[in-house]
């Protein structure tokens, strides 16, 4: 019996989830090192950040790219900027590296610094990145730029400077956007990450996630208000139709202290990405009118594996 496109998308969705063995390895590794760090100094707190925090990580493909586990190591609070004698970015990195190296097992692994992280490589192509951080209780950057509200966001060391990151607020934004989209957002993000690594790999995952979080809830609401049935294939089509224009603008989570998600891209790179989205949008418009084996084969061209090939 030939599956429908809808059934295949549900199968695709399940294949993007982390396998139990990988999830078990992730949990074992991050719990062990976090317990060590927090036992070493009870004032330090740690938690997951990145796509694991936002629950948008997908099962790795066979490219042998390392699976990163990002862990925030909160060393304390910043109450004021001190011109001399304050904590420097290198001080923070050295402190976390020193704590890790006090454990013989981790010391033998040869922790390395890759600003802003202390990096540990495990068997199974798993990498832990420890990010030193201080809570922003100042409310402004060293140059006087305001960063309200106080008590939210983290100063992290990057390129020997303190940089602001709003990890928890950004993760809460994604959670709310997923709820506002009837829980369709996170699966769509995962599907689009698969398309990204197959068709537009230079786009960063966080950039894609922020765009999705701003587009997909609106698409879901429009479909609901129209009285139509929500399907993943329509949401994918809607995303590329809207993203081909949106990607040319600045992309940022409203009221977030984090930098713009598109800050790494030049105008020319955005234009190239917009052209790619335009082509994919036209492709999706054509394939959405089909069903059965022919449509499944077409969708496989966009996503690659693990999307079913249709035969």
C-alpha positions as CSV (number, residue, x, y, z in Angstrom):
1,X,0.0,0.0,0.0
2,X,1.4,3.4,-1.0
3,X,1.5,5.9,1.8
4,X,0.0,9.3,1.5
5,X,2.1,12.4,1.7
6,X,0.6,13.2,5.1
7,X,1.6,9.8,6.4
8,X,5.1,10.1,5.1
9,X,5.5,13.5,6.8
10,X,4.5,11.9,10.1
11,X,7.1,9.2,9.5
12,X,9.7,11.9,8.6
13,X,8.8,13.7,11.8
14,X,9.5,10.6,14.0
15,X,12.8,9.9,12.2
16,X,14.2,13.4,13.1
17,X,13.9,12.6,16.9
18,X,17.1,11.7,18.7
19,X,17.6,8.0,19.1
20,X,17.3,6.5,22.6
21,X,21.0,5.5,22.5
22,X,22.1,9.1,21.5
23,X,19.8,10.7,24.0
24,X,21.1,8.4,26.8
25,X,24.7,9.3,25.9
26,X,23.9,13.0,25.9
27,X,22.2,12.8,29.3
28,X,25.0,10.7,30.8
29,X,27.8,13.1,29.6
30,X,26.1,16.4,30.5
31,X,24.9,15.2,33.9
32,X,28.3,13.9,34.9
33,X,30.3,17.0,34.0
34,X,27.6,19.4,35.4
35,X,27.6,17.4,38.7
36,X,31.3,17.7,38.9
37,X,31.4,21.4,38.3
38,X,28.5,22.2,40.8
39,X,30.1,19.9,43.5
40,X,33.4,21.7,43.0
41,X,31.7,25.1,43.8
42,X,28.1,25.1,45.1
43,X,27.8,28.8,44.1
44,X,28.1,27.8,40.4
45,X,25.0,26.8,38.5
46,X,24.9,25.0,35.1
47,X,22.2,24.3,32.5
48,X,21.8,23.3,28.9
49,X,21.5,26.0,26.3
50,X,21.2,26.0,22.5
51,X,19.0,23.7,20.5
52,X,18.9,21.1,23.3
53,X,17.4,23.7,25.6
54,X,14.9,24.8,22.9
55,X,14.2,21.1,22.1
56,X,14.8,21.7,18.4
57,X,17.8,19.3,17.9
58,X,17.6,16.6,15.2
59,X,19.2,13.2,14.8
60,X,22.6,13.7,13.1
61,X,23.0,12.4,9.5
62,X,26.0,10.3,8.4
63,X,28.3,13.3,7.7
64,X,30.3,12.6,10.9
65,X,29.7,16.2,12.1
66,X,30.2,16.3,15.9
67,X,27.1,16.5,18.1
68,X,27.6,19.5,20.3
69,X,26.2,19.7,23.8
70,X,26.2,23.4,25.0
71,X,26.3,23.9,28.7
72,X,26.2,27.3,30.4
73,X,28.4,27.6,33.5
74,X,27.0,30.5,35.6
75,X,29.9,31.7,37.8
76,X,28.1,34.5,39.5
77,X,26.6,38.0,38.9
78,X,28.0,41.2,37.4
79,X,26.9,44.1,39.6
80,X,29.1,46.8,38.0
81,X,31.8,47.3,35.4
82,X,35.2,47.9,37.0
83,X,37.8,49.6,34.8
84,X,40.7,47.8,36.5
85,X,40.9,44.7,38.6
86,X,37.6,43.3,37.4
87,X,37.0,39.8,36.0
88,X,38.3,39.5,32.5
89,X,37.0,37.2,29.8
90,X,40.2,35.2,30.1
91,X,39.7,34.9,33.9
92,X,36.3,33.3,33.4
93,X,37.6,30.8,30.8
94,X,40.6,29.9,33.0
95,X,38.3,29.4,36.0
96,X,36.1,26.9,34.2
97,X,39.0,25.2,32.5
98,X,40.7,24.9,36.0
99,X,37.6,23.3,37.5
100,X,37.4,20.8,34.6
101,X,41.1,19.9,34.8
102,X,40.8,19.2,38.5
103,X,39.0,16.0,37.5
104,X,41.6,13.5,36.2
105,X,39.2,11.9,33.7
106,X,38.5,15.3,32.1
107,X,42.1,16.4,32.3
108,X,43.2,13.3,30.3
109,X,40.7,14.3,27.6
110,X,42.7,17.5,27.0
111,X,40.1,20.3,27.3
112,X,40.7,23.0,24.8
113,X,39.6,26.6,24.6
114,X,37.6,27.7,21.6
115,X,36.2,31.1,22.7
116,X,33.7,31.4,24.3
117,X,33.8,27.7,25.2
118,X,36.0,25.0,26.9
119,X,35.7,22.0,24.7
120,X,35.7,18.3,25.6
121,X,35.6,15.6,22.9
122,X,34.0,12.2,23.7
123,X,33.8,8.9,21.9
124,X,30.9,8.6,19.6
125,X,31.6,12.0,18.0
126,X,30.0,13.9,20.9
127,X,31.5,17.2,22.0
128,X,30.7,19.2,25.1
129,X,31.1,23.0,25.0
130,X,31.2,24.7,28.4
131,X,30.3,28.4,28.2
132,X,31.4,30.6,31.2
133,X,28.8,33.2,32.1
134,X,27.8,35.9,34.6
135,X,24.3,37.1,35.1
136,X,23.7,40.7,34.0
137,X,22.8,42.6,37.2
138,X,24.3,45.8,35.7
139,X,21.8,46.6,32.9
140,X,24.3,48.1,30.6
141,X,27.4,47.1,28.5
142,X,30.9,48.4,29.2
143,X,30.4,51.1,26.6
144,X,27.3,52.4,28.3
145,X,24.8,50.7,26.0
146,X,21.7,49.8,28.0
147,X,20.8,46.1,28.4
148,X,17.5,46.1,30.5
149,X,16.1,44.5,32.4
150,X,18.7,43.8,35.1
151,X,18.8,40.2,36.3
152,X,18.1,38.7,32.9
153,X,20.7,37.6,30.3
154,X,24.3,36.6,30.6
155,X,27.7,38.1,29.9
156,X,29.9,35.5,28.1
157,X,33.5,35.8,27.0
158,X,34.0,36.0,23.2
159,X,37.1,37.2,21.4
160,X,38.4,38.6,24.7
161,X,35.4,40.8,25.2
162,X,32.2,40.4,27.2
163,X,29.2,39.7,25.0
164,X,25.5,39.6,25.9
165,X,23.4,36.4,25.4
166,X,19.8,36.0,26.4
167,X,19.6,32.2,26.3
168,X,16.7,31.6,28.7
169,X,14.5,34.4,27.3
170,X,15.1,33.1,23.7
171,X,14.2,29.6,24.7
172,X,11.0,30.8,26.4
173,X,10.1,32.7,23.2
174,X,10.4,29.5,21.2
175,X,8.3,27.6,23.7
176,X,5.6,30.2,23.6
177,X,5.7,30.4,19.8
178,X,5.3,26.6,19.6
179,X,2.3,26.8,21.9
180,X,0.8,29.6,19.7
181,X,1.3,27.3,16.7
182,X,-0.6,24.4,18.2
183,X,2.7,22.6,18.7
184,X,3.5,22.6,15.0
185,X,6.5,25.0,15.3
186,X,9.1,22.6,16.7
187,X,8.5,19.8,14.3
188,X,8.6,22.3,11.4
189,X,11.9,23.7,12.7
190,X,13.3,20.2,12.7
191,X,12.1,19.5,9.2
192,X,13.5,22.7,7.9
193,X,16.9,22.0,9.6
194,X,17.0,18.8,7.5
195,X,16.3,20.9,4.3
196,X,18.9,23.4,5.5
197,X,21.7,20.8,5.6
198,X,20.6,19.4,2.2
199,X,20.0,22.7,0.3
200,X,21.3,25.8,2.1
201,X,23.9,24.6,4.7
202,X,25.5,28.1,5.1
203,X,22.5,29.4,7.0
204,X,23.0,29.0,10.8
205,X,20.4,26.9,12.6
206,X,19.7,29.6,15.2
207,X,18.9,32.1,12.3
208,X,16.5,29.5,10.8
209,X,14.9,28.9,14.2
210,X,14.2,32.5,14.9
211,X,12.7,33.0,11.4
212,X,10.5,30.0,11.9
213,X,9.3,31.2,15.3
214,X,8.1,34.4,13.8
215,X,6.5,32.9,10.6
216,X,5.0,29.6,11.5
217,X,2.6,30.7,14.3
218,X,1.1,33.3,11.9
219,X,0.7,30.6,9.2
220,X,-1.0,28.2,11.6
221,X,-3.4,30.9,12.8
222,X,-4.2,31.8,9.2
223,X,-5.0,28.2,8.3
224,X,-7.1,27.7,11.5
225,X,-9.1,31.0,10.8
226,X,-9.7,29.8,7.2
227,X,-11.2,26.6,8.5
228,X,-8.7,24.4,6.6
229,X,-6.7,21.4,7.9
230,X,-3.2,22.0,8.9
231,X,-0.6,19.9,7.1
232,X,3.2,20.0,7.4
233,X,3.6,20.3,3.7
234,X,1.5,23.4,3.6
235,X,3.5,24.9,6.5
236,X,6.8,24.2,4.7
237,X,5.4,25.9,1.6
238,X,4.2,28.9,3.5
239,X,7.5,29.3,5.3
240,X,9.6,29.5,2.1
241,X,7.0,31.8,0.5
242,X,7.3,34.3,3.3
243,X,11.0,33.7,4.2
244,X,12.2,34.6,0.7
245,X,11.4,38.3,1.6
246,X,11.9,38.1,5.4
247,X,15.5,36.8,5.1
248,X,16.5,40.2,3.6
249,X,15.6,42.0,6.8
250,X,17.2,41.9,10.3
251,X,16.1,38.9,12.2
252,X,15.9,39.2,16.0
253,X,13.7,37.9,18.8
254,X,11.6,40.9,20.1
255,X,13.1,42.4,23.3
256,X,15.9,39.8,23.4
257,X,19.3,41.0,24.6
258,X,21.0,38.6,22.2
259,X,22.5,39.8,19.0
260,X,20.5,39.7,15.7
261,X,20.3,36.1,14.5
262,X,21.5,37.2,11.0
263,X,24.5,39.2,12.2
264,X,27.0,36.7,10.6
265,X,25.6,37.3,7.1
266,X,26.6,39.9,4.6
267,X,23.9,41.6,2.4
268,X,25.2,39.6,-0.6
269,X,24.8,36.3,1.3
270,X,21.3,37.2,2.3
271,X,20.5,37.9,-1.3
272,X,21.8,34.5,-2.3
273,X,19.7,32.9,0.4
274,X,16.6,34.8,-0.7
275,X,17.2,33.5,-4.2
276,X,17.5,29.9,-2.9
277,X,14.3,30.4,-0.9
278,X,12.5,31.7,-4.0
279,X,13.4,28.6,-5.9
280,X,12.4,26.3,-3.1
281,X,9.1,28.2,-2.7
282,X,8.3,27.6,-6.4
283,X,9.2,24.0,-6.0
284,X,7.0,23.6,-2.9
285,X,4.0,25.2,-4.7
286,X,4.2,22.7,-7.5
287,X,4.8,19.6,-5.3
288,X,2.0,20.6,-2.8
289,X,-0.6,20.0,-5.6
290,X,0.5,16.3,-5.9
291,X,0.0,13.2,-3.7
292,X,1.2,9.7,-3.7
293,X,4.5,8.3,-4.8
294,X,5.4,11.1,-7.2
295,X,5.0,13.8,-4.5
296,X,6.9,11.7,-2.0
297,X,9.9,11.5,-4.4
298,X,9.7,15.2,-4.9
299,X,9.7,16.0,-1.2
300,X,12.7,13.7,-0.8
301,X,14.7,16.0,-3.1
302,X,14.2,18.9,-0.7
303,X,14.9,17.1,2.6
304,X,17.2,14.2,1.5
305,X,17.5,11.5,4.1
306,X,15.8,10.6,6.4
307,X,12.8,11.7,4.4
308,X,11.4,8.5,2.8
309,X,12.3,8.2,-0.8
310,X,9.1,6.6,-1.9
311,X,10.5,3.4,-3.2
